[in-house]
Amino acid sequence: MVGELESAVAISIGENDEVIVAEDTEGDLSGHGTACAGIIRGLAPEAKISSVRVLEAGFTGSGGILLAGLRYAVEQGFDVINMSLSTTKKPFAAVLHELADSAYFRRNVLVASAHNMPVESYPWRFSSVISVGSHEVPDPFTFFYNPTPPVEFFGRGVNVRVAWTGGRSAAVSGNSFATPHIAGICALILAKHPELTPFQLKSVLYLTASNVGDHT
């Protein structure tokens, strides 16, 4: 059970390229968002979760809708923005970079999944975001720092049992599901230390990673 949402909107683009933000009456159409929200809820059960849907059924979407959804999330001032998706389309990279930097300076923490394939995609490659790949360790609180970026951290992302649509569950793997593990940990840290900037939060993640410092 994922629990109640604070808000749920669906992003679309109108005939004249205007951005439409409407109450999401359809809900999750692919299961992806439910899975990510369930992971965050499992790690940070008191977190308030809002949904900004940019995908249709079959994981279809567009770069324009992705940009509009991220811009909406930044403008809403969400503390942690989980982005378990990316785009390979370079024309969108510059605007995504601008939005990621805007989030960084406004103290919105953007946690973005690296692409599952070795291709150039965005926004995870930007230094203003917390970029995430996956590891196989089953402990959801175990995460690793990567000393050879651009991927900075690895969260649990292999054979993860998650909530799915229709009250079902599924076993999934991929960076998309490692990302909400890191997002949930970020939420827990910020709950205790809300004054932290994204830079400071990233430093805390580095210092508390399972492969950094003395964890014996």
TORKOL-4160 file (C-alpha; in steps of 0.2 Angstrom, whole numbers, padded with zeros to 4 digits, m for minus):
216
<pt num="1" X="0000" Y="0000" Z="0000"/>
<pt num="2" X="0008" Y="0016" Z="m0006"/>
<pt num="3" X="m0003" Y="0028" Z="0005"/>
<pt num="4" X="m0012" Y="0044" Z="0001"/>
<pt num="5" X="m0004" Y="0057" Z="m0010"/>
<pt num="6" X="m0004" Y="0076" Z="m0006"/>
<pt num="7" X="m0008" Y="0080" Z="m0024"/>
<pt num="8" X="m0008" Y="0072" Z="m0041"/>
<pt num="9" X="m0007" Y="0081" Z="m0057"/>
<pt num="10" X="m0005" Y="0076" Z="m0075"/>
<pt num="11" X="0006" Y="0087" Z="m0087"/>
<pt num="12" X="0001" Y="0088" Z="m0106"/>
<pt num="13" X="0004" Y="0100" Z="m0120"/>
<pt num="14" X="m0010" Y="0109" Z="m0129"/>
<pt num="15" X="m0013" Y="0112" Z="m0147"/>
<pt num="16" X="m0004" Y="0129" Z="m0146"/>
<pt num="17" X="0011" Y="0122" Z="m0136"/>
<pt num="18" X="0004" Y="0128" Z="m0120"/>
<pt num="19" X="0007" Y="0118" Z="m0104"/>
<pt num="20" X="m0008" Y="0110" Z="m0096"/>
<pt num="21" X="m0007" Y="0106" Z="m0078"/>
<pt num="22" X="m0023" Y="0096" Z="m0073"/>
<pt num="23" X="m0029" Y="0086" Z="m0058"/>
<pt num="24" X="m0024" Y="0068" Z="m0062"/>
<pt num="25" X="m0040" Y="0058" Z="m0063"/>
<pt num="26" X="m0033" Y="0043" Z="m0072"/>
<pt num="27" X="m0019" Y="0039" Z="m0059"/>
<pt num="28" X="m0003" Y="0029" Z="m0063"/>
<pt num="29" X="m0005" Y="0021" Z="m0081"/>
<pt num="30" X="0011" Y="0011" Z="m0081"/>
<pt num="31" X="0015" Y="0006" Z="m0063"/>
<pt num="32" X="0032" Y="0015" Z="m0063"/>
<pt num="33" X="0026" Y="0030" Z="m0052"/>
<pt num="34" X="0018" Y="0018" Z="m0040"/>
<pt num="35" X="0033" Y="0008" Z="m0038"/>
<pt num="36" X="0044" Y="0023" Z="m0035"/>
<pt num="37" X="0032" Y="0031" Z="m0022"/>
<pt num="38" X="0031" Y="0014" Z="m0013"/>
<pt num="39" X="0050" Y="0013" Z="m0011"/>
<pt num="40" X="0050" Y="0031" Z="m0004"/>
<pt num="41" X="0036" Y="0027" Z="0007"/>
<pt num="42" X="0045" Y="0012" Z="0014"/>
<pt num="43" X="0060" Y="0021" Z="0018"/>
<pt num="44" X="0052" Y="0037" Z="0024"/>
<pt num="45" X="0035" Y="0033" Z="0029"/>
<pt num="46" X="0030" Y="0050" Z="0035"/>
<pt num="47" X="0036" Y="0059" Z="0019"/>
<pt num="48" X="0022" Y="0069" Z="0010"/>
<pt num="49" X="0022" Y="0063" Z="m0008"/>
<pt num="50" X="0015" Y="0072" Z="m0023"/>
<pt num="51" X="0013" Y="0065" Z="m0040"/>
<pt num="52" X="0018" Y="0074" Z="m0056"/>
<pt num="53" X="0014" Y="0062" Z="m0071"/>
<pt num="54" X="0023" Y="0065" Z="m0087"/>
<pt num="55" X="0021" Y="0047" Z="m0094"/>
<pt num="56" X="0006" Y="0039" Z="m0103"/>
<pt num="57" X="0002" Y="0021" Z="m0104"/>
<pt num="58" X="0017" Y="0011" Z="m0111"/>
<pt num="59" X="0029" Y="0023" Z="m0104"/>
<pt num="60" X="0026" Y="0035" Z="m0118"/>
<pt num="61" X="0030" Y="0053" Z="m0116"/>
<pt num="62" X="0039" Y="0068" Z="m0124"/>
<pt num="63" X="0054" Y="0079" Z="m0119"/>
<pt num="64" X="0042" Y="0094" Z="m0119"/>
<pt num="65" X="0031" Y="0086" Z="m0106"/>
<pt num="66" X="0046" Y="0081" Z="m0096"/>
<pt num="67" X="0053" Y="0098" Z="m0095"/>
<pt num="68" X="0036" Y="0105" Z="m0091"/>
<pt num="69" X="0034" Y="0092" Z="m0077"/>
<pt num="70" X="0051" Y="0096" Z="m0069"/>
<pt num="71" X="0047" Y="0115" Z="m0070"/>
<pt num="72" X="0031" Y="0113" Z="m0061"/>
<pt num="73" X="0039" Y="0102" Z="m0048"/>
<pt num="74" X="0053" Y="0116" Z="m0045"/>
<pt num="75" X="0040" Y="0130" Z="m0045"/>
<pt num="76" X="0030" Y="0120" Z="m0031"/>
<pt num="77" X="0046" Y="0120" Z="m0020"/>
<pt num="78" X="0046" Y="0101" Z="m0017"/>
<pt num="79" X="0060" Y="0097" Z="m0005"/>
<pt num="80" X="0065" Y="0081" Z="m0015"/>
<pt num="81" X="0061" Y="0078" Z="m0033"/>
<pt num="82" X="0063" Y="0060" Z="m0039"/>
<pt num="83" X="0066" Y="0058" Z="m0057"/>
<pt num="84" X="0067" Y="0040" Z="m0062"/>
<pt num="85" X="0068" Y="0044" Z="m0080"/>
<pt num="86" X="0079" Y="0054" Z="m0093"/>
<pt num="87" X="0079" Y="0059" Z="m0111"/>
<pt num="88" X="0093" Y="0056" Z="m0124"/>
<pt num="89" X="0087" Y="0071" Z="m0135"/>
<pt num="90" X="0101" Y="0084" Z="m0134"/>
<pt num="91" X="0089" Y="0098" Z="m0139"/>
<pt num="92" X="0081" Y="0097" Z="m0122"/>
<pt num="93" X="0098" Y="0096" Z="m0113"/>
<pt num="94" X="0101" Y="0115" Z="m0111"/>
<pt num="95" X="0084" Y="0119" Z="m0104"/>
<pt num="96" X="0085" Y="0104" Z="m0092"/>
<pt num="97" X="0102" Y="0110" Z="m0086"/>
<pt num="98" X="0094" Y="0127" Z="m0083"/>
<pt num="99" X="0080" Y="0119" Z="m0073"/>
<pt num="100" X="0092" Y="0108" Z="m0063"/>
<pt num="101" X="0103" Y="0123" Z="m0058"/>
<pt num="102" X="0087" Y="0133" Z="m0054"/>
<pt num="103" X="0082" Y="0118" Z="m0042"/>
<pt num="104" X="0099" Y="0118" Z="m0035"/>
<pt num="105" X="0099" Y="0136" Z="m0030"/>
<pt num="106" X="0081" Y="0136" Z="m0024"/>
<pt num="107" X="0086" Y="0121" Z="m0012"/>
<pt num="108" X="0075" Y="0108" Z="m0021"/>
<pt num="109" X="0085" Y="0092" Z="m0021"/>
<pt num="110" X="0084" Y="0084" Z="m0038"/>
<pt num="111" X="0088" Y="0065" Z="m0038"/>
<pt num="112" X="0089" Y="0058" Z="m0055"/>
<pt num="113" X="0092" Y="0040" Z="m0062"/>
<pt num="114" X="0106" Y="0036" Z="m0074"/>
<pt num="115" X="0102" Y="0028" Z="m0090"/>
<pt num="116" X="0102" Y="0009" Z="m0089"/>
<pt num="117" X="0112" Y="0009" Z="m0105"/>
<pt num="118" X="0129" Y="0017" Z="m0108"/>
<pt num="119" X="0121" Y="0032" Z="m0118"/>
<pt num="120" X="0121" Y="0051" Z="m0116"/>
<pt num="121" X="0105" Y="0056" Z="m0107"/>
<pt num="122" X="0099" Y="0070" Z="m0096"/>
<pt num="123" X="0097" Y="0077" Z="m0082"/>
<pt num="124" X="0107" Y="0064" Z="m0072"/>
<pt num="125" X="0124" Y="0070" Z="m0080"/>
<pt num="126" X="0122" Y="0087" Z="m0073"/>
<pt num="127" X="0132" Y="0091" Z="m0057"/>
<pt num="128" X="0118" Y="0100" Z="m0049"/>
<pt num="129" X="0108" Y="0084" Z="m0047"/>
<pt num="130" X="0111" Y="0068" Z="m0037"/>
<pt num="131" X="0114" Y="0055" Z="m0050"/>
<pt num="132" X="0110" Y="0037" Z="m0046"/>
<pt num="133" X="0114" Y="0019" Z="m0052"/>
<pt num="134" X="0110" Y="0003" Z="m0045"/>
<pt num="135" X="0118" Y="m0011" Z="m0034"/>
<pt num="136" X="0113" Y="m0028" Z="m0029"/>
<pt num="137" X="0114" Y="m0028" Z="m0010"/>
<pt num="138" X="0096" Y="m0031" Z="m0003"/>
<pt num="139" X="0097" Y="m0019" Z="0011"/>
<pt num="140" X="0087" Y="m0004" Z="0006"/>
<pt num="141" X="0097" Y="0008" Z="0017"/>
<pt num="142" X="0114" Y="0002" Z="0009"/>
<pt num="143" X="0121" Y="0014" Z="m0004"/>
<pt num="144" X="0138" Y="0017" Z="m0011"/>
<pt num="145" X="0148" Y="0032" Z="m0017"/>
<pt num="146" X="0155" Y="0031" Z="m0034"/>
<pt num="147" X="0173" Y="0039" Z="m0035"/>
<pt num="148" X="0172" Y="0039" Z="m0054"/>
<pt num="149" X="0157" Y="0050" Z="m0059"/>
<pt num="150" X="0146" Y="0055" Z="m0068"/>
<pt num="151" X="0136" Y="0043" Z="m0058"/>
<pt num="152" X="0138" Y="0048" Z="m0040"/>
<pt num="153" X="0129" Y="0035" Z="m0030"/>
<pt num="154" X="0122" Y="0018" Z="m0031"/>
<pt num="155" X="0106" Y="0013" Z="m0022"/>
<pt num="156" X="0097" Y="m0004" Z="m0021"/>
<pt num="157" X="0090" Y="m0008" Z="m0038"/>
<pt num="158" X="0091" Y="m0026" Z="m0042"/>
<pt num="159" X="0076" Y="m0038" Z="m0039"/>
<pt num="160" X="0067" Y="m0026" Z="m0029"/>
<pt num="161" X="0049" Y="m0030" Z="m0023"/>
<pt num="162" X="0038" Y="m0015" Z="m0026"/>
<pt num="163" X="0020" Y="m0010" Z="m0026"/>
<pt num="164" X="0011" Y="m0010" Z="m0043"/>
<pt num="165" X="m0005" Y="m0004" Z="m0050"/>
<pt num="166" X="m0021" Y="m0013" Z="m0046"/>
<pt num="167" X="m0015" Y="m0018" Z="m0028"/>
<pt num="168" X="m0002" Y="m0029" Z="m0035"/>
<pt num="169" X="0017" Y="m0031" Z="m0032"/>
<pt num="170" X="0031" Y="m0034" Z="m0044"/>
<pt num="171" X="0050" Y="m0039" Z="m0044"/>
<pt num="172" X="0059" Y="m0025" Z="m0054"/>
<pt num="173" X="0077" Y="m0020" Z="m0057"/>
<pt num="174" X="0085" Y="m0005" Z="m0064"/>
<pt num="175" X="0092" Y="0012" Z="m0060"/>
<pt num="176" X="0074" Y="0019" Z="m0060"/>
<pt num="177" X="0071" Y="0009" Z="m0044"/>
<pt num="178" X="0088" Y="0013" Z="m0036"/>
<pt num="179" X="0084" Y="0032" Z="m0037"/>
<pt num="180" X="0069" Y="0032" Z="m0025"/>
<pt num="181" X="0080" Y="0023" Z="m0012"/>
<pt num="182" X="0092" Y="0038" Z="m0013"/>
<pt num="183" X="0077" Y="0050" Z="m0013"/>
<pt num="184" X="0070" Y="0042" Z="0002"/>
<pt num="185" X="0086" Y="0043" Z="0012"/>
<pt num="186" X="0087" Y="0061" Z="0007"/>
<pt num="187" X="0070" Y="0064" Z="0014"/>
<pt num="188" X="0075" Y="0056" Z="0030"/>
<pt num="189" X="0091" Y="0067" Z="0031"/>
<pt num="190" X="0081" Y="0083" Z="0027"/>
<pt num="191" X="0068" Y="0079" Z="0040"/>
<pt num="192" X="0082" Y="0080" Z="0053"/>
<pt num="193" X="0092" Y="0094" Z="0045"/>
<pt num="194" X="0080" Y="0104" Z="0035"/>
<pt num="195" X="0093" Y="0118" Z="0034"/>
<pt num="196" X="0105" Y="0108" Z="0023"/>
<pt num="197" X="0108" Y="0115" Z="0005"/>
<pt num="198" X="0109" Y="0102" Z="m0009"/>
<pt num="199" X="0128" Y="0104" Z="m0009"/>
<pt num="200" X="0128" Y="0100" Z="0010"/>
<pt num="201" X="0116" Y="0085" Z="0008"/>
<pt num="202" X="0127" Y="0078" Z="m0006"/>
<pt num="203" X="0141" Y="0079" Z="0006"/>
<pt num="204" X="0132" Y="0070" Z="0020"/>
<pt num="205" X="0127" Y="0056" Z="0007"/>
<pt num="206" X="0146" Y="0055" Z="0003"/>
<pt num="207" X="0151" Y="0054" Z="0021"/>
<pt num="208" X="0138" Y="0041" Z="0026"/>
<pt num="209" X="0140" Y="0030" Z="0011"/>
<pt num="210" X="0143" Y="0012" Z="0015"/>
<pt num="211" X="0160" Y="0012" Z="0006"/>
<pt num="212" X="0166" Y="0028" Z="0014"/>
<pt num="213" X="0174" Y="0031" Z="0031"/>
<pt num="214" X="0174" Y="0019" Z="0045"/>
<pt num="215" X="0158" Y="0008" Z="0045"/>
<pt num="216" X="0165" Y="m0006" Z="0055"/>
